[in-house]
């Protein structure tokens, strides 16, 4: 392994707080899985949810299943996405990683044979429990084929620390064995991606650096100087140019760009169907007149001639338009223009919050929902920063906000979704929904979470409890069979430490209640003891059945409550 890749691997191991006892080959598998999936997905995810390597693994080290852009791990999530969007858009990603310095035809062959066997109706190769779980999800997905927008895609990544040289013998092996997957007739496309040492390093840079794009911006007007604004422009741009801002090098839409767009993509509703119809009709030249436009807020803008470079940006309004343009990209002609605003703000300006609110008031979004994603989040981030260095966490309001900062452990980063899961599990009796598709939790916690009157301590202690629990999982001090029940373990910890009767969240008594939990969590020995004690409760509840689906039922939650 070359020195650059070795250095990146050691940094990754430190950032992820992986056990020192973990074999180098397994660390490398997690390393590759993380950076391959980070290329496709902007949110935090659990390494163990991807890793399938070990005995009976069909020569596969990682499997990720994306449904409508969400990384899924259960049938419930698939059904909820189908009900919400009325369609399913599927991507399978299979990964094999080798620390060897060459691309071996035999190993590549085993990978492709294993991948083919994974999708086969009658699998013949042995499969470990992780492979079996993924296989069941895959089979369930194909029972939903009537909802497919297209057949699923299958992306294969074969990664080594050597150098890829387009060897004809290897190309022939790949083409011949990939044909078995194509011949199944169940994929829209199958792609084989050989990744060498340089490719690994590129994936790391892509994940750790802030996004930057350059497009033509010929038809623009400069907005006069405004306080807190470095530069701002109103323009009309060809839709084909705009697509460069929202797609990656593999022509995938960059979903993390729409994080501050409150509503997110709403699927094929009536309005979006009208947008798509206009794009594909003879009226496409009038699109620029019909559309309200896109608003982009960036950290940095640089104009040179007719070109603009935009760095670290978010699409704060125009999510629906962007997704429909992307989905209809093969139908876009040169006459289709869109109106956009591009704004670069002063660092730490609060103006962005107002821009997000103003641009989303035209849609039926409650003001408190807008507040939840703006002012409260900023205050919560500041609260996290106030913690002692040894007890700190990093609150990530935007995807990859802390990319490129080497001394931050990844498991100390708490994004909004994780925060919701922790708080709702510990204080809102929602542990059964915390591991499901995010929308279900949002519905159940509406007007109960990120409320301006809430003290941040409850959010911090719930997230810190999960951080401590995850640390014990990674150090192998708590068996991973308890992972499906980790959100229940947060609730059990609360009741064991502070009592079952929870004060009103917006009260001073609640602050004192949380301080009891914080005191225990900040004492390493007490923290470990109480978390280990939670496993005893889970053992009593599951009676030997540690199945993931059991953890997602309200019946299990009610059963747990009877023990306290």
Secondary structure, 3 states (H helix, E strand, C coil): CCHHHHHHHHHHHHHCCCCCCCCHHHHHHHHHHHHHHHHHCCCCCCHHHCECCCCCCCCCCEEEEEECCEECCCHHHHHHHHHHHCCECEEEEEEEEECCCCCCHHHHHHHHHHHHHHHCCCCCCCCCHHHHHHHHHHHHHHCCHHHECCCEEEEEEEEECCCCCCCHHHHHHHHHHHHHHHCCCCEEEEEEEEECHHHHHHHHHHHHCCCEEEEECCEEEECCCCCCEEEEEEEEEEHHHHHHHHECCCCCECHHHHCCCCCCCCCCCHHHHHHHHHHCCHHHHHHHHHCCCEEEEEEEEEEECCEEEEEEEEEEECHHHHHHHHHCHHHCCCCCEEEEEEEEECCCCCHHHHHHHHHHCCCCCCHHHHHHCCHHHHHHHHHHHCCCHHHCCEEECCCCCCCCCCCCCHHHEEEHHHHHHHHHHHHCCCHHHHCCCHHHHHHHCCCCCCCCCCCCHHHHHHHHHHHHHHHHHHCCCCCHHHHHHHHHHHHHHHHHHHCCCCCCCCCHHHHHHHHHHHHHHCCHHHHHHHHHHHHHHHHHHHCCCCCHHHHHCHHHHHHHHCCC
